[in-house]
């Protein structure tokens, strides 16, 4: 089946990619090919975030629900909106006035994975552009600050045990410089998923 032409623009990094596709299969292939060159396009940073559960309802207090509050996972639509707000905060903290006054934005690509009905909860992988004016450490600090300010994503892992777990299990988010396998990881399920789980900011 034919779909509307899709245009992918990458601003601020001197790269503009325009791909015209007519089938969903071709669309997936083009996106995979585009993302495999992520580092050349300036998308050098990877971020994974887990959304917090939200209040659902009150139930009678018990040994299992001490405060009587029941929480639920975010829906995909809710996570999409939370992701957009997080990208907004990252732009605000990293680009400052250039974002607020001039409308400049970092290039960001996100992929939502999971379905809340299996062993994999909904979560998001981001590929992010880092400005040349930032070191990786300084950029990562701003990303972590954005996650904290959003209040919508998990920070620490409540199940972490210092005597048993490695330090990378201490947090529910992960921010790092991407390796060659990162873009492959973010696209590994594209052949099985519709592109409505992939987002360009």
C-alpha positions in Angstrom: 0.0 0.0 0.0 1.2 3.5 -0.8 1.8 6.0 1.9 2.6 9.7 1.9 6.1 10.8 1.1 8.2 11.2 4.2 10.9 13.7 4.6 13.6 13.5 7.2 15.6 16.6 7.9 18.6 16.8 10.2 19.2 20.4 11.2 22.2 22.1 12.9 24.8 19.5 11.8 25.1 20.5 8.2 23.4 17.4 6.9 20.0 17.3 5.2 18.7 14.0 4.1 15.7 13.7 1.9 14.4 10.2 1.1 11.2 9.6 -0.9 9.6 6.2 -0.3 6.4 4.6 -1.4 6.0 1.4 0.7 6.4 0.7 4.3 9.0 -1.9 3.6 11.2 0.6 1.8 10.6 3.1 4.5 11.9 0.7 7.2 14.9 -0.1 5.1 15.8 3.6 4.5 15.5 4.4 8.2 17.7 1.5 9.2 20.3 2.6 6.6 20.1 6.2 7.8 20.6 5.3 11.5 23.5 3.0 10.8 25.4 6.2 9.9 24.3 7.9 13.1 27.7 9.0 14.2 28.6 10.5 10.9 25.3 12.5 11.2 26.4 13.9 14.5 24.2 11.6 16.7 27.0 10.5 19.0 25.2 10.0 22.3 22.9 7.3 23.5 20.2 7.6 26.2 17.9 4.9 27.6 15.1 5.9 30.0 12.4 4.0 31.9 9.1 5.9 32.6 7.8 6.1 36.1 4.5 4.4 36.9 1.6 6.8 37.6 -1.2 6.6 40.2 -4.1 4.5 39.0 -6.6 4.1 41.9 -7.1 3.5 45.6 -7.7 0.0 47.1 -8.2 -1.2 50.6 -4.9 -1.2 52.5 -3.2 -4.6 52.9 0.2 -6.2 53.4 0.7 -5.9 49.7 -0.5 -2.3 49.3 0.4 -0.5 52.5 -0.8 2.9 51.4 -3.8 1.7 49.4 -2.4 3.2 46.2 -2.1 1.3 43.0 0.1 2.4 40.2 0.1 1.6 36.5 2.5 1.8 33.6 2.3 4.6 31.1 0.6 3.9 27.8 2.5 4.4 24.6 0.7 7.7 24.0 1.6 9.0 27.4 5.3 7.9 26.9 5.4 9.7 23.6 4.4 13.0 25.3 6.8 12.4 28.2 9.6 11.8 25.6 8.8 15.1 23.9 8.9 17.0 27.2 12.3 15.4 28.0 13.7 16.5 24.6 12.4 20.0 25.3 14.2 20.1 28.6 17.4 18.8 27.1 17.3 21.5 24.4 16.6 24.1 27.0 19.5 23.1 29.3 22.1 22.4 26.5 21.3 25.2 24.0 19.9 27.7 26.5 19.1 31.0 24.7 19.8 29.6 21.3 16.8 27.3 21.8 14.5 29.7 23.6 15.2 32.8 21.4 16.5 31.4 18.1 14.6 28.1 17.9 17.7 26.0 17.4 17.3 22.3 18.4 19.5 19.3 18.9 18.9 16.5 16.5 17.3 13.5 18.4 15.9 10.2 17.3 13.9 8.0 19.7 12.7 4.4 19.6 10.0 3.1 22.0 10.3 -0.6 22.9 8.2 -3.0 25.0 4.5 -3.4 25.4 3.7 -3.6 29.2 2.0 -7.0 28.6 5.2 -9.1 28.5 8.4 -9.1 30.5 9.6 -6.0 28.7 8.1 -2.7 30.0 7.7 0.3 27.8 11.0 2.3 27.6 12.7 4.6 25.2 16.1 4.6 23.5 17.4 8.0 22.2 20.2 8.9 19.8 21.2 12.5 20.5 23.4 15.1 18.9 26.1 16.6 21.2 27.3 20.2 20.4 31.0 20.5 19.8 31.2 23.0 22.6 30.4 20.3 25.1 32.6 17.5 26.4 30.9 14.2 26.8 30.9 14.5 30.6 29.4 17.9 30.6 26.8 16.9 28.1 25.9 13.8 30.1 25.5 16.0 33.3 22.9 18.1 31.5 21.1 15.0 30.3 20.8 13.7 33.8 19.6 17.1 35.0 16.9 17.1 32.4 15.8 13.6 33.5 15.6 14.8 37.1 13.7 18.0 36.2 11.2 16.1 34.1 10.1 13.9 37.1 8.6 11.4 34.6 11.4 8.9 34.4 13.0 6.6 36.9 16.4 7.6 38.3 17.6 5.0 40.8 17.0 1.3 40.8 15.1 0.3 44.0 16.3 -3.3 43.6 20.0 -2.4 43.4 22.1 -4.3 45.9 25.7 -3.0 46.3 27.0 -6.3 47.5 25.6 -8.2 44.6 25.1 -5.9 41.6 27.5 -4.0 39.4 27.4 -0.2 39.5 25.7 0.0 36.1 22.6 -1.5 37.7 22.4 1.3 40.2 20.3 3.6 37.9 17.3 3.1 35.7 18.6 5.3 33.0 21.8 5.0 30.9 23.6 7.8 29.0 26.7 7.1 27.0 28.7 7.7 23.9 27.4 5.4 21.3 29.4 2.6 19.7 28.9 1.1 16.3 26.4 -1.4 17.7 24.1 1.3 19.3 22.3 2.3 16.2 21.9 -1.4 15.3 20.4 -2.0 18.7 17.9 0.8 18.4 16.8 -0.5 15.0 16.9 -4.2 15.7 13.1 -4.6 15.8 12.1 -2.2 13.0 11.3 -5.0 10.6 8.8 -6.2 13.1 7.4 -2.9 14.3 5.5 -0.1 12.6 7.4 3.1 12.2 5.0 4.8 14.7 7.5 3.6 17.4 10.3 5.7 15.9 10.4 9.5 16.4 12.4 12.3 14.9 12.8 15.6 16.9 
